[in-house]
């Protein structure tokens, strides 16, 4: 797989108190371009830069925090089945992350926390743990894997590690729990059984690709 490059974006640490300063999040350069994610400085930072006396009231003299080599917590953003990995400074709250997300995506998107809990962008914890049914394309063999996972990023990494061919996640469907994921996976396997190659792998034929594109 090619090297992944990350863009560091600075956001308000506390949406209700600009004097708390800023924290950082990261998205891949590819996702940043694909979803036109704004990468400029926060409006509050620009405002404080115009007022040196006010800036001195901020933590660290009003300077942006250094990304350095600090660890990060990972969130998964689900936008109509498209998944984006967000890395966030460990001290940032989910409220801060969600407030930033709402500046550039639909309010209907959902975010999955590092603890695999699903939240709306209003910060409301939804009643279920996230489970996914996914469609992964093996371009070399022109085959699609229809499977399910609780941690989709980890499953994707595991599959890629064991595959010499490049794999691409082309779509995922988030459901309310393990039972729902199992039932949907079973129904899809039955629906496309005539295209089955082996196990969870199916021929990437036109009607399967069309079905996926309409999800």
C-alpha positions in Angstrom: 0.0 0.0 0.0 1.1 3.6 -0.6 2.3 5.8 2.2 -0.5 7.7 4.0 -0.1 11.4 4.6 -1.9 13.3 7.3 -3.0 16.9 7.4 -3.1 18.6 10.8 -6.0 20.9 11.4 -6.4 23.2 14.5 -9.9 23.5 16.1 -11.4 25.2 19.1 -10.7 23.3 22.3 -14.0 24.5 23.9 -16.6 25.7 21.4 -18.2 27.8 24.3 -15.0 29.4 25.6 -12.4 30.7 23.0 -10.0 31.4 25.9 -9.4 27.7 26.3 -7.3 27.8 23.1 -7.0 25.2 20.4 -6.3 21.5 19.9 -5.5 19.5 16.8 -7.1 16.8 14.7 -5.8 15.0 11.7 -7.3 13.6 8.5 -5.5 12.0 5.6 -4.6 14.2 2.7 -6.7 12.0 0.4 -9.8 12.4 2.6 -9.1 16.1 2.9 -9.3 16.5 -0.8 -12.1 14.1 -1.3 -14.5 15.8 1.1 -13.1 19.4 0.7 -12.3 19.6 4.4 -11.3 23.1 5.4 -7.7 23.3 6.6 -7.3 26.9 7.6 -6.8 28.3 11.1 -9.9 28.6 13.3 -11.7 32.0 13.2 -10.9 32.5 16.9 -7.2 32.1 16.3 -7.3 34.7 13.5 -9.3 37.1 15.8 -6.9 36.8 18.7 -3.9 37.3 16.4 -5.2 40.8 15.7 -5.3 41.6 19.4 -2.0 40.9 21.2 -3.3 41.9 24.6 -6.2 39.4 24.4 -3.9 36.7 22.9 -1.7 36.8 26.0 -4.7 35.7 28.1 -4.7 32.4 26.3 -2.9 29.2 27.3 0.7 29.0 25.9 0.6 32.7 25.0 -2.0 32.0 22.3 0.3 29.8 20.3 -1.1 26.7 18.5 -0.2 23.4 20.1 2.7 21.4 18.6 1.6 18.2 17.0 5.0 16.6 17.8 5.0 12.9 18.3 2.2 12.7 20.8 -0.3 9.9 20.5 -3.8 10.4 19.3 -7.2 8.9 19.8 -9.0 7.7 16.7 -12.6 8.3 15.7 -14.4 6.9 12.7 -16.7 9.2 10.8 -19.5 7.6 8.8 -20.8 9.7 6.0 -23.5 7.8 4.1 -21.4 4.6 4.3 -18.1 6.3 3.5 -15.7 6.0 6.4 -13.1 8.6 7.4 -10.5 8.1 10.1 -10.0 11.1 12.3 -7.1 11.3 14.7 -7.6 13.8 17.6 -5.4 15.2 20.3 -6.1 13.0 23.4 -7.2 16.0 25.5 -9.9 17.1 23.1 -13.5 16.2 24.0 -16.0 14.6 21.6 -18.0 17.9 21.8 -15.1 19.8 20.4 -14.6 17.2 17.6 -18.3 17.2 16.7 -18.5 21.0 16.7 -15.7 21.1 14.2 -17.2 18.3 12.1 -20.5 20.1 11.8 -18.7 23.0 10.0 -18.2 20.9 6.9 -20.4 17.8 6.8 -24.1 16.9 7.0 -25.6 16.8 10.5 -26.9 13.3 9.7 -23.4 11.9 9.8 -22.4 9.7 12.8 -19.1 9.4 14.6 -17.8 6.2 16.3 -15.6 6.8 19.3 -12.4 4.9 20.2 -14.6 2.8 22.5 -16.8 1.8 19.5 -19.8 3.8 20.7 -21.8 5.7 18.1 -22.7 9.3 18.6 -24.7 11.8 16.6 -22.9 15.1 15.8 -24.9 16.7 18.6 -22.9 14.5 20.9 -25.8 12.3 21.8 -24.7 8.7 22.6 -26.8 6.4 20.5 -28.2 3.2 22.1 -26.2 0.7 20.1 -22.6 -0.2 19.4 -21.6 0.2 15.8 -21.4 -2.8 13.5 -20.8 -2.7 9.8 -21.4 -4.7 6.7 -18.7 -3.9 4.3 -17.8 -4.4 0.6 -14.1 -4.6 -0.1 -12.7 -4.8 -3.7 -9.7 -6.9 -4.7 -8.8 -5.2 -7.9 -6.4 -7.9 -9.0 -9.0 -10.7 -8.9 -12.0 -8.4 -9.6 -13.7 -9.8 -6.6 -15.7 -8.2 -3.8 -15.7 -9.4 -0.2 -19.1 -9.0 1.6 -18.4 -9.3 5.3 -19.2 -7.7 8.7 -17.1 -6.2 11.4 -17.4 -4.4 14.7 -14.1 -2.5 14.1 -14.0 -1.8 10.4 -10.6 -0.1 10.3 -9.0 -3.0 12.2 -10.6 -5.5 9.9 -9.5 -3.6 6.8 -5.9 -3.5 8.1 -5.9 -7.2 9.0 -7.2 -8.2 5.5 -4.7 -5.9 3.7 -1.8 -7.3 5.8 -2.6 -10.9 4.7 -3.3 -9.9 1.0 -0.5 -9.3 -1.6 -3.1 -7.4 -3.7 -4.3 -3.9 -2.9 -7.8 -3.9 -1.3 -10.2 -1.0 -1.4 -13.2 -0.4 0.9 -15.9 0.7 -1.6 -18.8 0.9 0.8 -20.0 0.1 4.2 -23.4 0.0 5.9 -23.7 0.8 9.6 -26.4 -1.2 11.5 -27.6 -1.3 15.1 -25.8 -4.3 16.4 -24.2 -7.7 15.8 -27.5 -9.5 15.1 -28.5 -7.0 12.5 -25.1 -7.1 10.8 -25.2 -10.9 10.7 -28.7 -10.9 9.2 -27.8 -8.4 6.5 -24.6 -10.2 5.6 -26.5 -13.5 5.3 -29.2 -11.8 3.1 -26.6 -10.3 0.8 -24.7 -13.6 0.5 -28.0 -15.3 -0.5 -29.0 -12.5 -2.9 -25.7 -12.7 -4.8 -25.0 -16.4 -4.3 -24.7 -17.1 -8.1 -21.6 -14.8 -8.1 -19.9 -16.5 -5.2 -16.3 -17.4 -5.8 -15.3 -18.7 -2.3 -16.4 -17.9 1.2 -17.3 -14.2 1.4 -15.8 -13.4 -2.0 -18.1 -12.6 -5.0 -17.5 -11.7 -8.6 -17.5 -7.9 -9.1 -20.2 -8.1 -11.7 -22.4 -5.2 -12.9 -25.5 -5.9 -10.9 -23.5 -6.2 -7.6 -21.6 -3.0 -8.4 -24.9 -1.3 -9.2 -26.4 -2.5 -5.9 -23.5 -1.1 -4.0 -23.5 2.2 -5.8 -27.2 2.7 -4.7 -26.6 2.1 -1.0 
